[in-house]
């Protein structure tokens, strides 16, 4: 057997994402404090049953060091304490405006509809959409203003807050997925809509560019609305930047294993293009890069395999540890996320398969709503 085969199978798939991650850690745009947007800024928040997080989200926006014209919240028919919390804050700060939702129109997915309504009521020339579980840093809007100086749309990944072991193991894969497969500066440098990554937890867009592409009405049937919106912007000739939002905002995405399972299941399959072949490719790629080296090293040591196979497997594992260690150091991931890396990836792949099943069965569930398969919406 040729000497290069173990290196091709056990090392190369892990070394490539390690190299791209190192490149992205040094080049991923983060913005700068002190910048000012030349126009009025509206911070827009879609909210549906967000009593646990909405107060922190709204107050963090109102505390921005960058001047804001307004903070607008779309209350999407919440039946918890969200409306009461919003009413109390609105009495304290006249910049907060509340738009009441009355139900979801046929043919719309919930979040695009909420963002569409927010944009209709916003008066600013820069629209900053943030999720209701996201808290802006005081200088967050300043960094957004600096990053959008030479583009039309900015999307960014907040600092991810993880507390329970399931969160600490699985959620850091969000950063890995972004940094491991694409030189992220290319998203801004090329107009090709296929060269793209996005995160809807922070999405800022110039009003002129928003209107140019038809706003969120143009992606009203999309569960993965952030990718669809950014892709539409690129296709229309707009410039998109994908940024490191670690110093822009923070977010605790999910708080339990069930929330993680449902949250990722709703959008993973559509996020990779709703293609069974793409799903197979992702499963194969992630297995080769992040799981196989660990299995191969265990069996190589246990069975006394040839030195080349043992060495190649060790390099693959080392590349994985380097990747996860670098991400942990940069983004504050727990040591558990590094140690349990292959377990986390196996869980992610199970999520991808479940997302495929949800999509094919028309059983995409989120926030008390069920959506049909994409082609039937």
QUIKA-V149759 format. One record per residue. BURIAL is I if it has 24 or more other C-alpha atoms within 12 Angstrom, else O. Layout:
BEGIN
burial = {BURIAL BURIAL}
END
This chain:
BEGIN
burial = {O O O O O I I O I I I I I I I I I I I I I I I I I O O I I I I I O O O I I O O I I I I I I I I I I I O O I I I I I I I I I I I I O I I I I I I I I I I I I I O O O I I O I I O O I I O O O O I I I I I I I O O I O O O I I I I I I I I I I I I I I I I I I I I I I I I I I I I I I I I I I I I I I I I I I O I I I I I I I I I I I I I O O I I I I I I I I I I I I I I I I I I I I I I I O O I O I O I I I I I I I I I I I I I O I I I O I O I I I I I I I I I I I I I I I I I I I I O O O I I I I I I I I I I I I I I I I I I O I O O I I I I I I I I I I I I I I I O O O O I O O I I O I I I I I I I I I I I I I O O I O O O O O O O I I I I I I I I I I I I I I I I I I I I I O I I I I I O I I I I I I I I I I I I I I I I I I I I I I I I I O O I I I I O O O O I I I I O O O}
END
